[in-house]
Amino acid sequence: MEIWIDVCPMGELLPGGVRVVELEDGRAVAVFRVGNNYHALEDRCSHEDENLSWGVVHGCEVTCPRHGARFSLLTGEALSPPAYEPVAVFPVRVHEGSVQVANAPATGAR
């Protein structure tokens, strides 16, 4: 059963912004807003455990700040070396004015 965790009120996450929330299992999830869309990835580069929330977003990709690996915000797929493994992608929704993330990944789980 999916449990939804509040990230922040919708108005607080502006386009281009990111928020990090910690799940009950201790994993950090980065929620990115690109335009009017929300995307959530495990906040951990699959190459060397750097925070993806500190990276730069271009379109629907985020670049890891440590070694420049790129990841799809849509699928979690590693798009460039030095990362080859995907990162987990989490469902995101807006419910009653709040941005929420599911407590379990949809894809890319390691």
N, C-alpha and C positions, 0 to 999 in steps of 0.2 A: 504494500500500500504506500502510495506517495504521501510524504509529509512535506508541506510547503513552509519554508522559512522566510520570514520578512527580511528583506535587505535594507530597504529605505522607502520613504514616500516617493512616489513617481516623480514629483517636481524637484526632488533633490539630486536626481541622477540626470545631469544635462547631457546632450549629445556630445560625444567624445569623452565622456566621463567613465570612471570605473569605481566600483565598490568591492570590497572583499568581505566575505562572511565566513565564519568558521562553522562547520557542521559538527554534529554530536560526536562523530568518529574522529574528530581532530583535523580533518582535511580542510584546507582553505579553498574557497571557490571565488574566482574573480568574475564579477558581473560587469560587462561592458555595454555601453549604449552607443550604437552606431546609427545616426539619424533617429528614426522612431522605433528602431528594433533593439532588442536586448539579447545578449548572448552570454553564456556562462561556461567557463572552463575551469578545471582544477588549476589553482594558482601555483603551478609547479612545472617548469620546463622538464621534459622527459630526458633531456641530455644531461643536465647538471643541477637540477633542483633550484634554479633561480625563480624568483617571483615573476610570473608573466604580467601581473598587474602593474609592474614597473616598466613594461615595454611600451613600444610605440605602435599605435594602431593605424593601419592604412587600409581603407575599405573594410573588408571582412577578414583581415589578417592581423595578427599581433606578432611583433618581433621581440624575441627574448633579448633583454638588455645585456646579458653577459657575453654570448658568442654569436648573436645574430640569427639564430634559427627562427624560422617563420612557421606559424601555426594558423590553420583555418579556424576562425571563430564559429563557423557553421558545423564543422565535422570533427574538429580536434586533430585533424591530420597534420603530421609534420610535413612542411612544404619545402624545407631546405636543410642541408647539413649545417651544423653537426648533429642535429636531432633526426632520428629515423623512426622513433616510436610515437604514436599519437598520445594526446592527453585526453582525459575524460571530459565529456561535454554533459552539461546538466540542463534539464528543462527550465525555462524561465517563463513567468507569466506576470501580468498586472492584474491584481485582484483587489477590488474596493479601494483603488488609489495607491496601492502599495506594490512595489516590485518584489516578487518572491522567486525563490529558487527551490527546486526539488532537492530532497536530501539524498537522492541516489542518482548516479550518472545514467544518461540515456545511451551514450556511445563512448568508445575510446577508453573504456575502463582498463586500468592496468592491474 
